[in-house]
Amino acid sequence: MVEEKGGECRHQLTLTNRENIAIKGVGQVISFDDAEIILDTEMGGLTVNGEDMHIKQLDLDKGVIIIEGLIRRMEYADNTRARGGKGKSKGLLERLLK
């Protein structure tokens, strides 16, 4: 859990019985289908893989998403922001031209 000043939680992930996942700190839904949902979160890109998944609730103003289905795997693509939030993630083109 990442907190900002005042103790307010910016990013939180709650998985219940591998069938329901609630995520706080979501900025954008990049793509989704019944097997994979890709999100941009306060902690970087997050991919959720599973079966028969659907978005039960989405409120981007509050940064909350609730996903139902069989959750098989969750993976963060970028943890730069997880290390204090000071680093900015590099774009794909910037990484390729390094």
N, C-alpha and C positions, 0 to 999 in steps of 0.2 A: 504494500500500500504506500503510495506517495502522497505526502501531505504538503500543502502550501501554507503560507503564513495564516495564522488564525486557527490552525488545526483542521481546516476543511480538506477533505479527501479529493484529490484530482483524478486518481486512477485506482480502480478496485475491480477485481475479477472474482466472482463467486460462482463456483460450479457445484451443482447439486445432483448427486446420483448419476453423473455423466449424461443427464437428460435435459438439463436446464442450465443455462449460463447467463448471468447478468454481468454486464461490464459497464463501469463508469469511466468517464474520461475519453469517450469516443468523439473524434472530430468529424469523421467521414466514413461512409461505407463505400469502399472502392469497387467491390464486385461481390455477387452472391449467387449461389444456386443451392440445390439440396445437398451437395457434397462438400462445398467449400465457401467460406465467407471471409473476405479480406477487408480489414478495417485499418484506419489510421487512428492511433490512440495517442494519449499523452506520453506513452512510453515507447512510441515507434509503431511500425507496422505490425499487425497481428493477424495471423492466418488461423482460422478455426476449421478443422476438417472433421467430417463425420458422415452420418447417413440420415436421410429424411429430415434434414434441418430446415427450419423456417424461422423467419424473424417474427416473433410474437409482438414485440413492442420496440419502437424506435422513436427517440426524442433527441434530435441533434442539438436543440437549444439547451437541453440539460446535459447532453453528452452521454445518454444512457441507451443501451440496447439490451434486449432480452431475446435469447435464441433458444429454441426447443428442438430436440432431436437427439440422436445418439452421437455424443462427442467422442471422437477417436483421438484427436491430437490438436494441440494449440502451440503455436510457434511465433515468437517475436522476431521480426526481420532486422530490426535495428534497436540496439539498446543504448545508443549514444545519450539519449535524453534520460535514461535510467541512472546515469552516473552524474547526478547533480543538476541535470537540465541545462548545462552551460553550453554543451556542444551542439552544433547544428549538423544534421545528417547531410551527407554529400549526395548530390544527384547522380543518377546513373551515368550521364555523360561526363561529369566531373571525375568520377572514379575511373572510367575507361581511358580518359585522356591524361591520367596521372603520370 
